[in-house]
């Protein structure tokens, strides 16, 4: 695949020319050509800012730890290397392959030739991640912030991730009680909704969490305590992960929520 073909595949801005793309394709481990280090650093800074801002606008109730985990899920090296692979980026250790649209990296110099396969894969993932960052940084520099944001939204923020697994709650019952009290609602009541096989090795319990007559959530577990814990956690996560697409204050600014529950 030629440089021109790669440019078309990635739908890059016309201001990002062939020479700039060659720089983006040259990993920092290379010492014979201008590398993508500066572009990658700029791209990472803009990426984290844009992703963090997007997450705060979409899920304004997320606790800080969960917010940071979601940022990592979108903008971490593992996520970005996956984006690079989805672009069909191939790697090489020869500078001649720059014109073939390949990512040139030399993360395994002579003194490390006996590295394990896992270490080699780690080097390659790091190089792919830096390439994606460099493309974002180069888009910012050669075009503008709007173009860099478009690249992020199209290639990174568009991925569907399960954010229910991004955080764990140590005391969901206490946090849920504080939340409902803060919101002026009745305290949480956990009720057993169903039970099957209580006297077998495959017991199953379903518990529900209510405030007044309103059921907040339910969950199933192998014990009543597990089912109650999951139901309380699900109720909290549903509150934390409430999305606010396009929700604005009267003056047009983003909604700022009351914040996470502190107990």
GIPE-V452275 format. One record per residue. N is the residue number from 1. RES is the residue in one letter. SS is DSSP state (H for helix, E for strand, - for the rest). Layout:
n:N res:RES ss:SS
n:N res:RES ss:SS
This chain:
n:1 res:X ss:-
n:2 res:X ss:-
n:3 res:X ss:H
n:4 res:X ss:H
n:5 res:X ss:H
n:6 res:X ss:H
n:7 res:X ss:H
n:8 res:X ss:H
n:9 res:X ss:H
n:10 res:X ss:-
n:11 res:X ss:-
n:12 res:X ss:-
n:13 res:X ss:-
n:14 res:X ss:-
n:15 res:X ss:-
n:16 res:X ss:-
n:17 res:X ss:-
n:18 res:X ss:H
n:19 res:X ss:H
n:20 res:X ss:H
n:21 res:X ss:H
n:22 res:X ss:H
n:23 res:X ss:H
n:24 res:X ss:H
n:25 res:X ss:-
n:26 res:X ss:E
n:27 res:X ss:-
n:28 res:X ss:-
n:29 res:X ss:-
n:30 res:X ss:-
n:31 res:X ss:-
n:32 res:X ss:-
n:33 res:X ss:-
n:34 res:X ss:-
n:35 res:X ss:-
n:36 res:X ss:-
n:37 res:X ss:H
n:38 res:X ss:H
n:39 res:X ss:H
n:40 res:X ss:H
n:41 res:X ss:H
n:42 res:X ss:H
n:43 res:X ss:H
n:44 res:X ss:H
n:45 res:X ss:H
n:46 res:X ss:H
n:47 res:X ss:H
n:48 res:X ss:H
n:49 res:X ss:H
n:50 res:X ss:H
n:51 res:X ss:H
n:52 res:X ss:H
n:53 res:X ss:H
n:54 res:X ss:H
n:55 res:X ss:H
n:56 res:X ss:H
n:57 res:X ss:H
n:58 res:X ss:H
n:59 res:X ss:-
n:60 res:X ss:-
n:61 res:X ss:-
n:62 res:X ss:-
n:63 res:X ss:-
n:64 res:X ss:H
n:65 res:X ss:H
n:66 res:X ss:H
n:67 res:X ss:H
n:68 res:X ss:H
n:69 res:X ss:H
n:70 res:X ss:H
n:71 res:X ss:H
n:72 res:X ss:H
n:73 res:X ss:H
n:74 res:X ss:H
n:75 res:X ss:H
n:76 res:X ss:-
n:77 res:X ss:H
n:78 res:X ss:H
n:79 res:X ss:H
n:80 res:X ss:H
n:81 res:X ss:H
n:82 res:X ss:H
n:83 res:X ss:H
n:84 res:X ss:H
n:85 res:X ss:H
n:86 res:X ss:H
n:87 res:X ss:-
n:88 res:X ss:-
n:89 res:X ss:-
n:90 res:X ss:-
n:91 res:X ss:E
n:92 res:X ss:E
n:93 res:X ss:-
n:94 res:X ss:-
n:95 res:X ss:H
n:96 res:X ss:H
n:97 res:X ss:H
n:98 res:X ss:H
n:99 res:X ss:H
n:100 res:X ss:H
n:101 res:X ss:-
n:102 res:X ss:-
n:103 res:X ss:E
n:104 res:X ss:E
n:105 res:X ss:-
n:106 res:X ss:-
n:107 res:X ss:-
n:108 res:X ss:-
n:109 res:X ss:-
n:110 res:X ss:H
n:111 res:X ss:H
n:112 res:X ss:H
n:113 res:X ss:-
n:114 res:X ss:-
n:115 res:X ss:-
n:116 res:X ss:-
n:117 res:X ss:H
n:118 res:X ss:H
n:119 res:X ss:H
n:120 res:X ss:H
n:121 res:X ss:H
n:122 res:X ss:H
n:123 res:X ss:H
n:124 res:X ss:H
n:125 res:X ss:H
n:126 res:X ss:H
n:127 res:X ss:H
n:128 res:X ss:H
n:129 res:X ss:H
n:130 res:X ss:H
n:131 res:X ss:H
n:132 res:X ss:H
n:133 res:X ss:H
n:134 res:X ss:H
n:135 res:X ss:H
n:136 res:X ss:H
n:137 res:X ss:H
n:138 res:X ss:H
n:139 res:X ss:H
n:140 res:X ss:H
n:141 res:X ss:H
n:142 res:X ss:H
n:143 res:X ss:-
n:144 res:X ss:-
n:145 res:X ss:H
n:146 res:X ss:H
n:147 res:X ss:H
n:148 res:X ss:H
n:149 res:X ss:H
n:150 res:X ss:H
n:151 res:X ss:H
n:152 res:X ss:H
n:153 res:X ss:H
n:154 res:X ss:H
n:155 res:X ss:H
n:156 res:X ss:-
n:157 res:X ss:-
n:158 res:X ss:-
n:159 res:X ss:-
n:160 res:X ss:-
n:161 res:X ss:-
n:162 res:X ss:-
n:163 res:X ss:H
n:164 res:X ss:H
n:165 res:X ss:H
n:166 res:X ss:-
n:167 res:X ss:-
n:168 res:X ss:-
n:169 res:X ss:-
n:170 res:X ss:-
n:171 res:X ss:-
n:172 res:X ss:H
n:173 res:X ss:H
n:174 res:X ss:H
n:175 res:X ss:H
n:176 res:X ss:H
n:177 res:X ss:H
n:178 res:X ss:H
n:179 res:X ss:H
n:180 res:X ss:H
n:181 res:X ss:H
n:182 res:X ss:H
n:183 res:X ss:-
n:184 res:X ss:-
n:185 res:X ss:-
n:186 res:X ss:-
n:187 res:X ss:-
n:188 res:X ss:E
n:189 res:X ss:E
n:190 res:X ss:E
n:191 res:X ss:E
n:192 res:X ss:E
n:193 res:X ss:E
n:194 res:X ss:E
n:195 res:X ss:E
n:196 res:X ss:E
n:197 res:X ss:-
n:198 res:X ss:-
n:199 res:X ss:-
n:200 res:X ss:-
n:201 res:X ss:-
n:202 res:X ss:-
n:203 res:X ss:-
n:204 res:X ss:E
n:205 res:X ss:E
n:206 res:X ss:E
n:207 res:X ss:E
n:208 res:X ss:E
n:209 res:X ss:E
n:210 res:X ss:E
n:211 res:X ss:E
n:212 res:X ss:-
n:213 res:X ss:-
n:214 res:X ss:E
n:215 res:X ss:E
n:216 res:X ss:E
n:217 res:X ss:E
n:218 res:X ss:E
n:219 res:X ss:E
n:220 res:X ss:E
n:221 res:X ss:E
n:222 res:X ss:-
n:223 res:X ss:-
n:224 res:X ss:H
n:225 res:X ss:H
n:226 res:X ss:H
n:227 res:X ss:H
n:228 res:X ss:H
n:229 res:X ss:H
n:230 res:X ss:H
n:231 res:X ss:H
n:232 res:X ss:H
n:233 res:X ss:H
n:234 res:X ss:H
n:235 res:X ss:H
n:236 res:X ss:H
n:237 res:X ss:H
n:238 res:X ss:H
n:239 res:X ss:H
n:240 res:X ss:H
n:241 res:X ss:-
n:242 res:X ss:-
n:243 res:X ss:-
n:244 res:X ss:-
n:245 res:X ss:-
n:246 res:X ss:-
n:247 res:X ss:-
n:248 res:X ss:E
n:249 res:X ss:-
n:250 res:X ss:-
n:251 res:X ss:-
n:252 res:X ss:-
n:253 res:X ss:-
n:254 res:X ss:E
n:255 res:X ss:-
n:256 res:X ss:-
n:257 res:X ss:-
n:258 res:X ss:-
n:259 res:X ss:-
n:260 res:X ss:-
n:261 res:X ss:-
n:262 res:X ss:-
n:263 res:X ss:-
